[in-house]
Amino acid sequence: MATSSSSSVSSTNLQAKHHVFLNFRGPNSRHSFTSHLHEALRQKKIITFIDDKLKLGDEISRSLLNAIEGSKIAITIFSKDYASSKWCLEELVKIIECKNIHGQIVIPVFYHVCPSEVRNQTGSFGDGFAKLEERFKEQPEMVQRWKTALSQAANISG
């Protein structure tokens, strides 16, 4: 299901390898919203990066960071358990960095969560984040980066 291409699309400060990078929490939306979005983009000949072969527990790989950097647009699909994934949050930090530095377009999608829940890490969205925050309480700078990225992303019109 993952697709990639060697063709280039101009972007502000980088050469895009993909038109769109999809950032999502697999168990929540992979076989529903995300798969439908991916298929619709594919049908419109939009080159989309979706990594469905990630191994849980692995550190975010350089190739995945390159895929984020090499995409013109990032679509982040916030779902109830999104914030329970360190991987999703690390991707989001990179996406926000690319937005701020390179002008990457970021489109947030709020799938069964409200923007305020994402912004403030509350409700069912916040429950997952609280568990992750507890796991990484010895790394407060990492947790703060995640909170900042979540807040910035939730403030983008989606």
ZIUR-V305509 format. One record per residue. N is the residue number from 1. RES is the residue in one letter. SS is DSSP state (@ for helix, = for strand, . for the rest). OMEGA is omega in whole degrees, 0 to 359 (NA if undefined). D_LAST is the distance of its C-alpha to the last C-alpha in Angstrom with 1 decimal. Layout:
n=N res=RES ss=SS omega=OMEGA d_last=D_LAST
n=N res=RES ss=SS omega=OMEGA d_last=D_LAST
This chain:
n=1 res=M ss=. omega=178 d_last=25.2
n=2 res=A ss=. omega=179 d_last=24.2
n=3 res=T ss=. omega=175 d_last=24.5
n=4 res=S ss=. omega=182 d_last=25.1
n=5 res=S ss=. omega=178 d_last=26.8
n=6 res=S ss=. omega=179 d_last=28.9
n=7 res=S ss=. omega=182 d_last=27.8
n=8 res=S ss=. omega=173 d_last=26.1
n=9 res=V ss== omega=182 d_last=23.4
n=10 res=S ss== omega=174 d_last=23.5
n=11 res=S ss=. omega=186 d_last=20.9
n=12 res=T ss=. omega=184 d_last=21.3
n=13 res=N ss=. omega=183 d_last=23.4
n=14 res=L ss=. omega=176 d_last=23.6
n=15 res=Q ss== omega=182 d_last=24.6
n=16 res=A ss== omega=174 d_last=21.9
n=17 res=K ss=. omega=179 d_last=23.5
n=18 res=H ss== omega=173 d_last=20.4
n=19 res=H ss== omega=188 d_last=17.8
n=20 res=V ss== omega=171 d_last=15.2
n=21 res=F ss== omega=178 d_last=15.5
n=22 res=L ss== omega=178 d_last=14.3
n=23 res=N ss== omega=184 d_last=14.1
n=24 res=F ss== omega=175 d_last=14.7
n=25 res=R ss=. omega=188 d_last=17.5
n=26 res=G ss=@ omega=186 d_last=20.0
n=27 res=P ss=@ omega=183 d_last=21.7
n=28 res=N ss=@ omega=190 d_last=18.8
n=29 res=S ss=@ omega=186 d_last=17.1
n=30 res=R ss=@ omega=186 d_last=19.4
n=31 res=H ss=@ omega=177 d_last=21.4
n=32 res=S ss=@ omega=186 d_last=18.9
n=33 res=F ss=@ omega=185 d_last=15.2
n=34 res=T ss=@ omega=180 d_last=15.4
n=35 res=S ss=@ omega=178 d_last=18.7
n=36 res=H ss=@ omega=178 d_last=17.7
n=37 res=L ss=@ omega=180 d_last=14.7
n=38 res=H ss=@ omega=180 d_last=17.2
n=39 res=E ss=@ omega=179 d_last=19.9
n=40 res=A ss=@ omega=178 d_last=18.0
n=41 res=L ss=@ omega=180 d_last=17.1
n=42 res=R ss=@ omega=179 d_last=20.8
n=43 res=Q ss=@ omega=178 d_last=22.1
n=44 res=K ss=. omega=178 d_last=20.5
n=45 res=K ss=. omega=176 d_last=22.3
n=46 res=I ss=. omega=183 d_last=19.3
n=47 res=I ss=. omega=188 d_last=20.7
n=48 res=T ss== omega=174 d_last=18.7
n=49 res=F ss== omega=174 d_last=19.7
n=50 res=I ss=. omega=182 d_last=19.6
n=51 res=D ss=. omega=180 d_last=22.2
n=52 res=D ss=. omega=181 d_last=23.7
n=53 res=K ss=. omega=180 d_last=27.0
n=54 res=L ss=. omega=177 d_last=26.2
n=55 res=K ss=. omega=181 d_last=29.0
n=56 res=L ss=. omega=178 d_last=28.2
n=57 res=G ss=. omega=179 d_last=29.5
n=58 res=D ss=. omega=173 d_last=29.6
n=59 res=E ss=. omega=178 d_last=28.4
n=60 res=I ss=. omega=187 d_last=25.5
n=61 res=S ss=. omega=178 d_last=27.4
n=62 res=R ss=@ omega=181 d_last=27.8
n=63 res=S ss=@ omega=177 d_last=27.0
n=64 res=L ss=@ omega=176 d_last=23.6
n=65 res=L ss=@ omega=176 d_last=22.9
n=66 res=N ss=@ omega=179 d_last=24.2
n=67 res=A ss=@ omega=177 d_last=21.8
n=68 res=I ss=@ omega=180 d_last=18.8
n=69 res=E ss=@ omega=184 d_last=20.6
n=70 res=G ss=. omega=179 d_last=21.5
n=71 res=S ss== omega=180 d_last=18.1
n=72 res=K ss== omega=183 d_last=16.5
n=73 res=I ss== omega=172 d_last=12.9
n=74 res=A ss== omega=174 d_last=11.8
n=75 res=I ss== omega=179 d_last=9.5
n=76 res=T ss== omega=181 d_last=9.6
n=77 res=I ss== omega=179 d_last=10.0
n=78 res=F ss== omega=179 d_last=10.7
n=79 res=S ss=. omega=187 d_last=13.6
n=80 res=K ss=. omega=183 d_last=16.6
n=81 res=D ss=. omega=182 d_last=18.8
n=82 res=Y ss=@ omega=186 d_last=16.4
n=83 res=A ss=@ omega=175 d_last=17.8
n=84 res=S ss=@ omega=182 d_last=21.3
n=85 res=S ss=. omega=175 d_last=21.2
n=86 res=K ss=@ omega=182 d_last=22.5
n=87 res=W ss=@ omega=179 d_last=21.7
n=88 res=C ss=@ omega=182 d_last=18.0
n=89 res=L ss=@ omega=177 d_last=17.9
n=90 res=E ss=@ omega=175 d_last=20.2
n=91 res=E ss=@ omega=181 d_last=18.0
n=92 res=L ss=@ omega=177 d_last=15.0
n=93 res=V ss=@ omega=179 d_last=17.5
n=94 res=K ss=@ omega=179 d_last=18.4
n=95 res=I ss=@ omega=180 d_last=15.0
n=96 res=I ss=@ omega=176 d_last=14.4
n=97 res=E ss=@ omega=179 d_last=18.0
n=98 res=C ss=@ omega=176 d_last=17.5
n=99 res=K ss=@ omega=184 d_last=14.6
n=100 res=N ss=@ omega=184 d_last=17.0
n=101 res=I ss=@ omega=188 d_last=20.1
n=102 res=H ss=@ omega=181 d_last=19.5
n=103 res=G ss=. omega=178 d_last=16.4
n=104 res=Q ss=. omega=177 d_last=14.6
n=105 res=I ss== omega=179 d_last=11.2
n=106 res=V ss== omega=179 d_last=8.7
n=107 res=I ss== omega=176 d_last=5.6
n=108 res=P ss== omega=174 d_last=4.8
n=109 res=V ss== omega=182 d_last=5.8
n=110 res=F ss== omega=186 d_last=7.6
n=111 res=Y ss=. omega=182 d_last=10.9
n=112 res=H ss=. omega=172 d_last=13.5
n=113 res=V ss=. omega=178 d_last=12.4
n=114 res=C ss=. omega=177 d_last=10.9
n=115 res=P ss=@ omega=181 d_last=8.9
n=116 res=S ss=@ omega=176 d_last=12.4
n=117 res=E ss=@ omega=178 d_last=14.1
n=118 res=V ss=@ omega=182 d_last=12.4
n=119 res=R ss=@ omega=186 d_last=12.9
n=120 res=N ss=@ omega=182 d_last=16.5
n=121 res=Q ss=. omega=180 d_last=17.4
n=122 res=T ss=. omega=179 d_last=18.7
n=123 res=G ss=@ omega=181 d_last=19.3
n=124 res=S ss=@ omega=176 d_last=19.7
n=125 res=F ss=@ omega=181 d_last=17.1
n=126 res=G ss=@ omega=179 d_last=19.4
n=127 res=D ss=@ omega=179 d_last=22.5
n=128 res=G ss=@ omega=180 d_last=21.9
n=129 res=F ss=@ omega=180 d_last=21.1
n=130 res=A ss=@ omega=178 d_last=24.3
n=131 res=K ss=@ omega=179 d_last=26.3
n=132 res=L ss=@ omega=178 d_last=25.1
n=133 res=E ss=@ omega=178 d_last=25.7
n=134 res=E ss=@ omega=178 d_last=29.2
n=135 res=R ss=@ omega=184 d_last=29.9
n=136 res=F ss=. omega=182 d_last=29.1
n=137 res=K ss=. omega=178 d_last=30.6
n=138 res=E ss=. omega=179 d_last=33.0
n=139 res=Q ss=. omega=186 d_last=30.2
n=140 res=P ss=@ omega=179 d_last=28.5
n=141 res=E ss=@ omega=177 d_last=27.2
n=142 res=M ss=@ omega=180 d_last=25.3
n=143 res=V ss=@ omega=179 d_last=23.8
n=144 res=Q ss=@ omega=176 d_last=22.9
n=145 res=R ss=@ omega=179 d_last=21.1
n=146 res=W ss=@ omega=180 d_last=19.0
n=147 res=K ss=@ omega=180 d_last=18.3
n=148 res=T ss=@ omega=180 d_last=17.4
n=149 res=A ss=@ omega=179 d_last=15.0
n=150 res=L ss=@ omega=180 d_last=13.3
n=151 res=S ss=@ omega=180 d_last=13.2
n=152 res=Q ss=@ omega=181 d_last=12.0
n=153 res=A ss=@ omega=181 d_last=9.1
n=154 res=A ss=@ omega=178 d_last=8.2
n=155 res=N ss=. omega=177 d_last=8.6
n=156 res=I ss=. omega=179 d_last=6.1
n=157 res=S ss=. omega=184 d_last=3.8
n=158 res=G ss=. omega=NA d_last=0.0
